[in-house]
Amino acid sequence: MASGQTTIADLAVLVRSKNAGPFWLTIDVMFDNEVAYRRVRDNEVINRAGIARIYGRDPADIIVVNHDAALAIKVSFPRPQSSGSKYDSDVYGGQQYAPLLSLPVPD
Amino acid sequence: MEAYPLVSATGMLGSGFRPDSLDKAIELGARMIGCDAGSTDPGPGPLATGQCMFSKAAAKRDTEVMLSRAVAAKIPLVIGSSGTGGGDQGLAFMLDIVREIAREQGLHFKLAAIHSEVSKETVRAHLQAGKARALPPSKPLTEADIEDALHIVAMMGAEPIQAAVDAGAQIVVTGRSSDTSIFAALALMQGYAPAVVWHMAKILECGAAAVAHRLAPDSMMAVLHEDSVDVFPLREDYRCTPQSVASHTLYENADPFDLKEPSGTLDTREAKYEAISDRAVRVSGSRFHPDPEYTVKLEGVRQGGYSTMLMGGVRDPFIHADLDNWLKQLDDNIKIRVGAMVGNRPYEIVTRVYGRNGVMGALEPEKAVGGHEVFILWDVISPSQELSRVIASSVSHLAVHNPIPKWHGLISGVAFPYSPPELDRGPVYEFHLNHVLVPDSPTSLFCTEFEEV
């Protein structure tokens, strides 16, 4: 990543992850203006193949939804193990978004 | 159609709200108070142990404020998913609090307690009748899944709550219910359109979570109309915006457009969110698609052995640089030593390396240690606490002296913060059911008891 390149962290007002029930993880990337939202959405910065690569998942398991009214992009996929089970390390699923923060966003 | 106002006291019973907010809702004509008291967020522990995630003091304070207002205003109060997990123990915890408050304050009402814990026989009968389905990503339900379960709860829809109110209950306390059914039940009985009602319920279930900047948990109000609903917070310094309300459909759902309820699916694709003041939003345009088959979701937990945990830190950069080999060598040494001690008895060691991928595990794209310290958490899991402890005490000794090629001589490579370093963590629980049943009727899995308090 070139220094000075705009990233998701520069444009989003909230990036968060959370359980969606004990078996799914969901990540919300939220914006407070149409320009920033559309810039990320229309450049397909957050896409199934990219998310699958970052998290080491099968692209077929990844859901990416653009929510225009909420100015938000949502990513969901099954957890590698259920919340709080013996191999899990994030019961609430709240700390799984960080790898998206540095994704570069083209102009 | 006359407007129907209702209020959600807070997003999670026990997390708190301002009594003023509820008073204001009553002044505005709230026709019912609802509050969700459960969640799977804190993992399998609450359902497995029956323990509420909040203290009794926290749950009692919130219940006291709601109960006193509901009785004074002569309106129904619905508390769903009691005691976090919604099992029979969680329900009993909540009912004891309600009775205690009534005694202390001299309150009287008809109370309904709706159980949602289902027996293994009931689940087995549905499985054998072909009335059990898996939800993604889980495999089909098996007899072994049912046999292994410590507790199974069925997540009720609106109907058992409606039946309790129909039978004259003013205060309805339930086991596991869908978060939305708490708020949808009475509004549907009033004849409001399912699409408007379920979207309203989805917004209200988290209390003030749908405001723009929530400082602390608080109440949220909704006023239903024939084809729209107005939502607004009760704290003067909170405001809803079209974006904050629209965004709430994203919260803790895998898909923000198709929200599944027992009786059908709320489709929010065409929903409109309009500001009607600087703090209230009107929501309209969602659709509700009834499902041909009514389904009730199950939640279940099982136990997978007992854990003894061990934690320690490593500061040596040469161990960091060769961490995988160092851990592999430790693992090999543990196998030899433990095999010599306990033979073929099954056990497992789960190792989390903080400073590398302790937080994200398999999802972590950064594979190398980035800082100058790592923290290692070992979970030794076996069928008994005694065996786990026996194994863990060897693990700690082998770990601390596990050599690396750089240093020629005996090292002490792990800094333990405690003595003894092993801590018995107790049973290891796991959510293992992610299935729905097709019940004989929407109320057939739930048992309701009435009581004059």
HADDOCK unambig.tbl for C-alpha pairs under 7 A between the chains (distance, minus, plus):
assign (segid A and resid 18 and name CA) (segid B and resid 252 and name CA) 6.20 0.50 0.50
assign (segid A and resid 19 and name CA) (segid B and resid 41 and name CA) 6.86 0.50 0.50
assign (segid A and resid 19 and name CA) (segid B and resid 252 and name CA) 6.03 0.50 0.50
assign (segid A and resid 20 and name CA) (segid B and resid 252 and name CA) 4.48 0.50 0.50
assign (segid A and resid 20 and name CA) (segid B and resid 253 and name CA) 4.97 0.50 0.50
assign (segid A and resid 20 and name CA) (segid B and resid 254 and name CA) 5.62 0.50 0.50
assign (segid A and resid 21 and name CA) (segid B and resid 40 and name CA) 6.48 0.50 0.50
assign (segid A and resid 22 and name CA) (segid B and resid 40 and name CA) 6.48 0.50 0.50
assign (segid A and resid 24 and name CA) (segid B and resid 254 and name CA) 6.99 0.50 0.50
assign (segid A and resid 26 and name CA) (segid B and resid 252 and name CA) 6.85 0.50 0.50
assign (segid A and resid 26 and name CA) (segid B and resid 254 and name CA) 5.75 0.50 0.50
assign (segid A and resid 54 and name CA) (segid B and resid 365 and name CA) 5.82 0.50 0.50
assign (segid A and resid 55 and name CA) (segid B and resid 363 and name CA) 4.58 0.50 0.50
assign (segid A and resid 55 and name CA) (segid B and resid 364 and name CA) 6.37 0.50 0.50
assign (segid A and resid 55 and name CA) (segid B and resid 365 and name CA) 6.29 0.50 0.50
assign (segid A and resid 56 and name CA) (segid B and resid 363 and name CA) 6.16 0.50 0.50
assign (segid A and resid 69 and name CA) (segid B and resid 243 and name CA) 6.44 0.50 0.50
assign (segid A and resid 69 and name CA) (segid B and resid 246 and name CA) 6.08 0.50 0.50
assign (segid A and resid 70 and name CA) (segid B and resid 243 and name CA) 4.94 0.50 0.50
assign (segid A and resid 70 and name CA) (segid B and resid 246 and name CA) 4.96 0.50 0.50
assign (segid A and resid 70 and name CA) (segid B and resid 247 and name CA) 4.65 0.50 0.50
assign (segid A and resid 76 and name CA) (segid B and resid 254 and name CA) 5.38 0.50 0.50
assign (segid A and resid 78 and name CA) (segid B and resid 137 and name CA) 6.43 0.50 0.50
assign (segid A and resid 82 and name CA) (segid B and resid 431 and name CA) 6.48 0.50 0.50
assign (segid A and resid 83 and name CA) (segid B and resid 43 and name CA) 5.44 0.50 0.50
assign (segid A and resid 84 and name CA) (segid B and resid 43 and name CA) 4.87 0.50 0.50
assign (segid A and resid 84 and name CA) (segid B and resid 44 and name CA) 6.26 0.50 0.50
assign (segid A and resid 84 and name CA) (segid B and resid 430 and name CA) 6.47 0.50 0.50
assign (segid A and resid 85 and name CA) (segid B and resid 429 and name CA) 6.17 0.50 0.50
assign (segid A and resid 85 and name CA) (segid B and resid 430 and name CA) 4.57 0.50 0.50
assign (segid A and resid 86 and name CA) (segid B and resid 428 and name CA) 6.66 0.50 0.50
assign (segid A and resid 87 and name CA) (segid B and resid 350 and name CA) 6.74 0.50 0.50
assign (segid A and resid 89 and name CA) (segid B and resid 358 and name CA) 6.87 0.50 0.50
assign (segid A and resid 89 and name CA) (segid B and resid 359 and name CA) 5.73 0.50 0.50
assign (segid A and resid 89 and name CA) (segid B and resid 360 and name CA) 6.84 0.50 0.50
assign (segid A and resid 90 and name CA) (segid B and resid 359 and name CA) 6.41 0.50 0.50
assign (segid A and resid 91 and name CA) (segid B and resid 42 and name CA) 6.35 0.50 0.50
assign (segid A and resid 91 and name CA) (segid B and resid 43 and name CA) 5.82 0.50 0.50
assign (segid A and resid 92 and name CA) (segid B and resid 41 and name CA) 5.48 0.50 0.50
assign (segid A and resid 92 and name CA) (segid B and resid 42 and name CA) 6.40 0.50 0.50
assign (segid A and resid 96 and name CA) (segid B and resid 360 and name CA) 6.23 0.50 0.50
